Amino acid sequence: MAIRACVAAGASKSVAVSLAEATVAAECSGRSSVGFAHLPDYLEGFLCGRITGTEDPAIFFPAPALIQVDAKGGIAQHGFDRAFEELQTRASTYGVTVLALKNSYTAGELGYYVRRLACKGLVAMAATNGSALMAAGQSIEAVYGTNPLAFAAPVDNRAPLVIDQASSATSFVNIRQAAEREEMIPEGWAIDGKGQHTMDSREAIKGDLLAFGGGARCQYRTHG
């Protein structure tokens, strides 16, 4: 179903398969906010041209243990698929390999990438940048992205160990979905546009996410 939806929105078959597999994997791992609930964002991106659905990623090898992928405005999952075999081969050959991927749309479930590598017997870490969505410290304006970090390691005769953690208390997708349903959100998830703690999801949309773990915050605007 996901493949058909992506193709209908203008994606090539290979892009559609990459995105569909990642979407299903996120749903199966319990990360529904970046599973099927997130798929419409990609479909809209294909339709309006915000995401390139037909470009093939370009792959480069500037050093034996370094792989660079240019997604050319497409999806990160497709770029990762292009580099997946080389990642395994070069990690086995050199003991460590770094993949740097650029010019892609949101990465979706970050744990998806390291989990796949751990299933092949590799220890993997992943991180990604993003737009500022989270206030931190004394700021009441967005300063950081959600700064997700994922780690995975193989485990004998069991599914791999996977840790996938963002620095925000929740994802922006959860705030948006709550606002669409006109539902309240838990305290500590977000601040409103004036920097005040809020449980009103519609007000939270106008503000910023908060870091996980809670804690007191001084509320005044940053300068510079």
Buried (B, 14 or more C-beta within 10 A) or exposed (E): EBBEBBBEBBBBEBBBBBBBBBBBBBBEBEBBBBBBBBBEBBBEBBBEEEBBBEBBBEBEEEEEEBBBBBBBBBBBBBBBBBBBEBBBEBBEEEEEBEBEBEBBBBBBBBBBBBBBBBEBEBBBBBEBEBEBBBBBEEBBBBBBBBBBBBBBBBEEEEEBBBEBBBBBBBBBBBBBBBBEEEEBBEEBBBBBBEBEBBBBBBBBBBBBBBBBEEEEBEBEEEEE
